[in-house]
Amino acid sequence: MTTTATPPKKSRVRRRVLTGLAAIAVLLIGYCVYAIAHTTVLRTEIEVDASPDAVWQVLADRAAYPAWNPFIISSTGELKAGAIITNVLKDTNGKETTFAPELLAVEPGKELRWIGKLGFGGVFDGEHSFRIEALPDGRSRLIQEEKFNGIAVPFTVGMLDTTIKPQFEAMNRALAARAEGRTAR
């Protein structure tokens, strides 16, 4: 007589629980890899009736930000690559956020770029840039862009579009008006 041993019920339950936990872990790891690798980009641009140098002068004169800048209402620290600066941002709801990004590029008349990270990195990272391109007739194009990566970014895309991107546009308009006003003097 042959008997087939059936695994104890406790062992089958344990195996199912472990299989379920393994599936959840695989999904979670997959999500994290996707979220970190996937970049969300906010990009705005404006043409300015002023030279790249005039646009840079307004952008680099951070002590004057409280007088004209509706988005970055304060920015302090040395403007040199590798330095840490302190920025205070205001979103469309009036909420202020202070953060200390590291400057990645400071090229007068061309580019200002930094990276800010929430926590240790990989949670919510933003690489913000202002690029200035020369156009014919002494004009410029200002491109303001931020590339977001991290596991929390997919949960904030709607908020970024409604409270941050409009502030990029407002800052671009205000910067253009100020640079054009300096050129007219």
LUMPADO-999277 format. One record per residue (C-alpha): residue in one letter; x, y, z. Coordinates in steps of 0.001 Angstrom, whole numbers, plus 500000, padded with zeros to 6 digits. Layout:
N
AXYZ
...
***
This chain:
185
M500000500000500000
T501344503365498979
T500485506455500879
T501122509923499688
A501962512316502369
T500201515618502123
P502115518569503436
P500849519805506733
K498260522550506411
K500467524974508339
S503270524555505791
R500957525298502841
V499674528463504499
R503209529582505263
R504240528970501647
R501291531009500336
V502039533882502707
L505708533883501705
T504781533745498005
G502403536677498493
L505043538679500359
A507612537909497658
A505185539117494969
I504570542346496899
A508339542852497328
V508931542344493594
L506184544863492749
L507553547375495247
I511103547016493939
G509815547359490362
Y507928550532491273
C510990552032492978
V513205551267489985
Y510619552788487623
A510086555897489766
I513801556566490174
A514553555946486501
H511527557864485151
T512023561611484822
T509181564117485137
V510019567420483440
L508534570889483908
R509710573209481107
T508851576800480284
E510446579373478038
I510080583000477076
E511663585258474484
V513151588414475961
D513879591724474222
A517270591956475948
S520708590422475500
P521785587226477274
D524040589363479490
A521116591587480524
V519009588510481325
W521895587041483332
Q522317590275485318
V518702590045486474
L518946586311487198
A522226586655489130
D521103589706491165
R519472587543493811
A519443590310496416
A516758591980494263
Y514524588869494067
P512127590052496801
A511370593144494699
W510323591338491524
N510441587529491711
P507065585885492483
F508555582359492654
I512041582419494214
I511456585095496794
S514895584741498386
S518204583231497312
T521477583493499202
G524933581982498988
E527869582214496638
L527160581671492934
K529842579140492036
A529651575526490954
G529798573183493950
A528463575786496404
I525315575271498466
I522785578090498242
T519570578663500171
N516373579363498237
V512910580208499470
L510174579344496954
K506543580423496938
D503954578266495167
T500650579457493692
N498940578815497057
G501361581160498835
K503111578287500625
E506811578962501171
T509442576218501034
T513103576637501973
F515719574305500562
A519482574238500067
P520471572954496622
E523985572406495308
L525007574525492321
L526001572339489379
A526666575036486747
V527208578786486872
E527993580145483413
P527316583902483157
G525075584730480216
K524345581031479579
E523260578802482450
L522458578526486137
R521705574973487338
W521334573269490711
I520134570028492248
G517969569791495325
K517217566548497147
L514668565623499748
G516407563488502330
F519253561270501192
G518363561324497496
G516195559070495381
V513048560153497228
F512342563484495513
D515230565036493571
G514947568078491326
E517562569416488919
H516551573006488141
S518068574988485301
F517886578386483713
R519394578404480227
I519815581583478224
E520092581375474440
A521078584250472164
L518558585145469455
P518953587501466484
D518753591271467014
G520209591168470547
R517283589181471946
S517322586098474186
R515369582995475017
L515136582038478685
I514397578369479318
Q513474577415482865
E513271573675483436
E513246571183486261
K513790567438485977
F512311565471488863
N513268561914489859
G512539559763492883
I510050557378494395
A507744560180495614
V507614562065492283
P504780560079490630
F502514561065493533
T503221564799493040
V502944565313489268
G499530566984489490
M500697569317492251
L503832570226490285
D501744571143487242
T499236573246489188
T501346574975491858
I504917575076490523
K504793575341486719
P502624578503486834
Q505269580018489111
F507978579209486548
E505895581117483986
A505271584040486359
M508997584282487154
N509879584143483446
R507496587036482677
A508767589104485611
L512412588455484718
A511760589383481066
A510059592643482080
R512932593537484400
A515623592705481825
E513774594612479107
G513405597584481473
R517162597594482111
T517841597525478379
A515519600496477799
R517457602673480276
***
